[in-house]
Amino acid sequence: MPQPKRNTFFVILILGLLSAIGPFSIDMYLPGFPDIALNPELVLVGILPPLLYVAALQTSVPAFRRQIRVAKSAKDAIVPPKKPS
């Protein structure tokens, strides 16, 4: 019976090592590709609206209302309110 447990350990170890080495191999491999440029207008008109629409359909209104206070406090921490001049 100890054999399957040992095999599981080695599989997890090998997968962990491969996932740790992966980013280093990507850095060496990607410079061979030409630069990829994406038009910002394409993103704003063609990609972003469908993503926002699907996210809006899948968002729970009660969950959104529970989290709005957190978002407002984060906004105030990142962007301080304007001082009257």
C-alpha positions as CSV (number, residue, x, y, z in Angstrom):
1,M,0.0,0.0,0.0
2,P,2.8,2.6,0.5
3,Q,3.6,2.5,-3.2
4,P,0.7,4.7,-4.4
5,K,1.4,7.3,-1.7
6,R,5.0,7.5,-2.9
7,N,4.0,7.8,-6.5
8,T,1.6,10.6,-5.6
9,F,4.4,12.5,-3.8
10,F,6.7,12.3,-6.8
11,V,4.0,13.4,-9.2
12,I,3.3,16.4,-7.1
13,L,7.0,17.2,-6.8
14,I,7.5,17.0,-10.5
15,L,4.5,19.2,-11.3
16,G,5.7,21.7,-8.7
17,L,9.2,21.9,-10.2
18,L,7.8,22.2,-13.7
19,S,5.5,25.1,-12.6
20,A,8.5,26.8,-10.9
21,I,10.7,26.5,-14.0
22,G,8.0,27.5,-16.5
23,P,8.4,31.3,-16.1
24,F,12.1,31.1,-16.8
25,S,11.6,29.2,-20.0
26,I,9.0,31.8,-21.1
27,D,11.5,34.6,-20.8
28,M,13.9,32.8,-23.0
29,Y,11.3,31.8,-25.6
30,L,9.2,34.9,-26.1
31,P,12.0,37.2,-27.5
32,G,11.9,35.2,-30.7
33,F,8.4,36.4,-31.4
34,P,7.7,39.8,-33.1
35,D,6.2,42.5,-30.9
36,I,2.4,42.1,-30.6
37,A,0.6,45.5,-30.7
38,L,-3.2,45.7,-30.0
39,N,-5.1,48.7,-31.0
40,P,-6.7,50.3,-27.9
41,E,-9.8,51.2,-29.8
42,L,-10.3,47.6,-30.7
43,V,-10.2,46.7,-27.0
44,L,-12.6,49.5,-26.0
45,V,-15.1,48.8,-28.7
46,G,-14.9,45.1,-29.4
47,I,-13.6,43.3,-26.4
48,L,-14.5,45.3,-23.3
49,P,-18.3,45.7,-23.8
50,P,-19.0,41.9,-24.1
51,L,-16.9,41.2,-21.0
52,L,-18.7,43.9,-19.0
53,Y,-22.1,42.7,-20.2
54,V,-21.5,39.1,-19.2
55,A,-20.0,40.2,-15.9
56,A,-23.1,42.3,-15.2
57,L,-25.4,39.4,-16.0
58,Q,-23.5,37.1,-13.6
59,T,-23.2,39.6,-10.7
60,S,-25.4,39.1,-7.8
61,V,-27.1,42.3,-6.7
62,P,-27.1,41.6,-3.0
63,A,-23.4,40.6,-3.1
64,F,-22.6,43.8,-5.1
65,R,-24.4,45.9,-2.5
66,R,-22.5,44.2,0.3
67,Q,-19.2,45.0,-1.4
68,I,-19.9,48.5,-2.5
69,R,-18.8,50.0,0.9
70,V,-15.4,48.2,0.6
71,A,-15.0,49.6,-3.0
72,K,-15.9,53.1,-1.8
73,S,-13.4,53.0,1.1
74,A,-10.7,51.7,-1.3
75,K,-11.5,54.5,-3.7
76,D,-11.1,57.1,-0.9
77,A,-7.8,55.5,0.2
78,I,-6.4,55.5,-3.3
79,V,-7.7,58.9,-4.6
80,P,-8.1,61.4,-1.7
81,P,-11.0,63.8,-2.0
82,K,-10.3,67.2,-3.5
83,K,-9.6,70.1,-1.1
84,P,-11.7,73.1,-1.7
85,S,-9.6,75.9,-3.3
